[in-house]
Amino acid sequence: MHSLTAWRNAVFATFFAMGLGYASWMARVPHVRDVLDISTGEMGMILLGISVGSVTGLLLASHIIHAVGTRLVVSFGMIAVSGGLALAGWAADAGQAWLVIAGFIVGGSLTGVTDVAMNISGAANERRLGKPIMPLFHASFSFGTVAGAGLGGLCELLGIGLGWQATSIAVLTIALGFVVHRHLPADTVEEHEEPVTLRERLAVWKDPRTLLLGLLVLGMSLTEGSANDWLALVMVDGHGFSKEGGAFMLALFLTAMTGGRLLGVGMLARFGRVPVLRATAACAAAGLLLVIFADASWLVVAGVLLWGFGASLGFPVGMSAAADEPRMAAARVGTVSAIGYIAFLAGPPLLGLLGDLVGLRNALLAVLVFVVLSLVTSHVARERVSPATPQEVAS
């Protein structure tokens, strides 16, 4: 069981590093907007660079993974993503918006490919262990985002430049990437399974269950992503918080989401995917309503906590459901992720433009619509296969 444990821990480390890098950057969005002297809508267009890159990477992910395997994609990808974010950080400090966008496109495209690969590796490890641990992998991502948001808030408080902040995280990620590479298995496809053809990889775009899972993940991705991108600014512009307060409210959201993912393993084992997805979507809707309409600070805090808890399980459960059939896991996870990342493509500019027109608080009503969409489509995540018997695999 040692290699299974080492594999699991390597996946944990990958998820943590990816969350740390992005959240530490996003906690500084109010700082970046002020340094670049741009509007909320223009900031949304800059954030679009991440989304454009991510969707491009997701569309190519299954083909790249088929060619070089998950291990190389994960280890190289996490290193390169941190480099793109460091470039964007230095560009922001220098007031060069176009270089920020370039760094986001580079980091985003590699994030898309790495995201699919690490979810495939996590789902394969989950099957070998024989228990639903995918939420724990995403909890590790959330731990990374909590640490990143807190670090971003601290750097804002201390006046540390975003370039130095992002570069420090990149150095840590590079070291971690080499360790991860040593402990991931070379391939996650079972030896007895035939390779997936190009025709089969493209055919998943016509599969009804895959497309509905994509819609489910789309709604929950927007629920999570809108907070990652805009919650700090909603708190500053919409509720009168300081910049530091906005950053730490994002950390509170991410803490609640992390708690939901830690509790998710037990909830999924006891109640199953569909009831858990419905309950968490309802929590997200309630939290959004409080953040949008409440004025009392304690109600806003309660709303952020509910929103974070409600956003916790949609994406990881969607990835587990997409990977139910191991042979087609790369193609289906890539497709579901690509549909889900439409939220990250459309979300930043949509909410930014709506924020300019009606205020960021009211703009969050658009997110609420997609939460309802996820609630309606949650039935498609129902379990289709039983977990595999735990077995040893060579790393």
Number of C-alpha atoms within 10 A of each C-alpha: 12 11 15 22 14 17 24 21 16 24 25 21 20 26 28 24 27 25 22 28 29 21 27 29 26 24 34 26 23 21 18 22 20 13 15 17 12 13 14 26 19 18 23 23 20 22 24 23 24 27 27 22 24 30 27 19 26 31 20 18 30 27 19 17 22 17 10 12 18 29 23 19 22 28 25 17 25 28 23 21 28 30 23 25 30 28 23 28 27 21 22 23 18 14 17 15 20 14 18 26 25 20 25 29 27 24 30 27 28 29 30 28 30 31 25 31 30 24 27 27 24 28 27 24 25 21 22 17 20 15 16 19 26 27 27 22 26 27 29 25 26 30 23 26 33 27 21 27 33 24 22 29 25 17 19 20 12 9 9 12 16 26 19 15 20 25 20 14 19 23 15 13 26 20 11 18 23 13 14 24 19 15 20 26 20 15 18 22 19 11 8 7 9 9 13 15 12 12 8 12 19 14 12 19 15 9 10 11 17 23 19 19 29 31 26 31 33 27 30 32 29 26 31 26 19 18 24 22 26 27 27 28 27 25 23 19 18 18 18 12 17 14 22 21 15 25 31 22 26 31 30 19 29 34 22 23 29 28 19 24 29 21 17 24 18 14 15 19 13 10 10 15 24 18 15 21 28 19 12 24 32 20 21 27 24 18 25 28 21 19 28 19 13 17 12 11 12 10 15 22 18 17 25 28 25 27 30 30 26 31 34 32 32 29 26 22 27 29 28 26 25 29 24 21 13 17 17 20 28 28 31 32 31 33 27 30 31 26 26 25 26 21 26 27 23 16 25 28 20 19 27 23 21 20 21 15 12 11 17 23 24 19 20 23 17 15 26 20 13 23 28 19 18 26 21 14 19 24 17 22 24 14 14 10 9 10 15 13 11 15 11 13 14 13 14
